[in-house]
């Protein structure tokens, strides 16, 4: 029984080798300008060494906007809101070097604030 207890931690360490775990994605939004139902929005997020690239987009925009970035910030122009509201829906998706999603965030913002 003691031999089993001593080998179990080694077994757990071996299972964990080779996996990269991303830090939780924390996104900050700054409304730079808003006029005529369109906004310029600066998005920043925490830097994570396990992330290779980010896909950033706007769901409420028409047409939908999607951009790829290697940096941890981006400025989106012409962010439009959902009809008859002042709310826009943005997202950030983090990918690892094998193009697998490691984290994703949707952010609902009021562009008039």
Legacy VTK file of the C-alpha trace (Angstrom):
# vtk DataFile Version 3.0
C-alpha trace
ASCII
DATASET POLYDATA
POINTS 113 float
0.000 0.000 0.000
2.838 2.453 0.845
4.455 1.746 -2.536
1.251 2.692 -4.320
0.960 5.997 -2.441
4.571 6.907 -3.240
4.268 6.151 -6.990
0.949 7.928 -7.460
2.464 11.474 -7.392
5.048 10.417 -10.011
2.239 9.040 -12.187
0.335 12.340 -11.949
3.432 14.374 -12.845
4.050 12.249 -15.954
0.456 12.767 -17.128
0.861 16.553 -16.887
4.046 16.794 -18.962
3.646 18.206 -22.471
0.451 20.179 -21.923
0.406 23.967 -22.057
-2.259 25.719 -20.059
-3.328 29.231 -20.982
-3.895 31.940 -18.442
-7.515 33.109 -18.292
-8.128 35.788 -20.907
-8.787 39.179 -19.323
-10.020 41.797 -21.827
-10.154 45.564 -21.253
-12.222 47.862 -23.463
-11.788 51.587 -24.087
-14.289 53.513 -26.214
-12.116 56.048 -28.035
-14.843 57.697 -30.093
-18.564 57.292 -30.694
-20.634 59.071 -33.357
-23.540 58.185 -35.649
-24.052 54.640 -34.270
-20.398 53.775 -34.890
-17.505 53.588 -32.456
-13.748 53.238 -32.378
-12.833 50.729 -29.695
-9.421 49.865 -28.264
-9.171 46.333 -26.862
-6.279 45.069 -24.739
-5.808 41.731 -23.000
-3.250 39.965 -20.872
-0.182 38.571 -22.599
0.049 34.776 -22.427
3.213 33.010 -23.658
1.234 29.859 -24.541
-0.907 31.799 -27.060
0.342 32.038 -30.649
-2.327 34.316 -32.156
-5.624 36.021 -31.397
-8.771 36.388 -33.465
-10.674 39.550 -32.626
-14.071 40.404 -33.998
-17.364 42.198 -33.824
-20.588 40.182 -33.992
-22.926 43.185 -33.960
-21.129 44.868 -36.857
-22.659 44.654 -40.294
-20.852 43.064 -41.961
-19.205 41.096 -39.169
-15.570 42.021 -38.569
-12.777 39.551 -37.814
-9.055 40.270 -37.550
-5.999 38.218 -36.581
-3.295 39.646 -34.322
-0.128 38.377 -32.696
-0.168 41.322 -30.271
-2.256 41.716 -27.126
-4.085 44.843 -28.292
-6.045 46.113 -31.259
-8.127 49.117 -32.257
-11.349 48.350 -34.109
-12.876 51.107 -36.226
-16.512 51.342 -37.325
-17.840 49.143 -34.520
-21.600 49.201 -34.962
-24.281 48.283 -32.487
-27.232 45.942 -32.602
-30.289 47.621 -34.160
-32.138 50.038 -31.865
-29.576 49.682 -29.055
-26.238 51.133 -28.020
-24.774 47.645 -27.391
-22.039 46.008 -29.439
-20.812 42.419 -29.102
-17.059 41.855 -29.454
-14.950 38.740 -29.002
-11.360 37.583 -28.576
-10.302 33.993 -29.310
-6.821 32.809 -28.279
-5.123 30.053 -30.314
-2.032 28.010 -29.541
0.710 27.185 -32.078
-1.285 24.172 -33.324
-4.313 26.393 -34.108
-6.316 24.976 -31.208
-8.539 27.339 -29.200
-7.167 27.799 -25.686
-9.549 30.530 -24.495
-12.331 32.780 -25.756
-14.260 35.766 -24.438
-17.363 37.577 -25.612
-17.757 41.147 -24.442
-21.041 43.069 -24.584
-20.345 46.797 -24.384
-22.422 49.944 -24.365
-20.592 52.161 -26.859
-22.145 55.359 -25.466
-20.382 54.994 -22.104
LINES 1 114
113 0 1 2 3 4 5 6 7 8 9 10 11 12 13 14 15 16 17 18 19 20 21 22 23 24 25 26 27 28 29 30 31 32 33 34 35 36 37 38 39 40 41 42 43 44 45 46 47 48 49 50 51 52 53 54 55 56 57 58 59 60 61 62 63 64 65 66 67 68 69 70 71 72 73 74 75 76 77 78 79 80 81 82 83 84 85 86 87 88 89 90 91 92 93 94 95 96 97 98 99 100 101 102 103 104 105 106 107 108 109 110 111 112
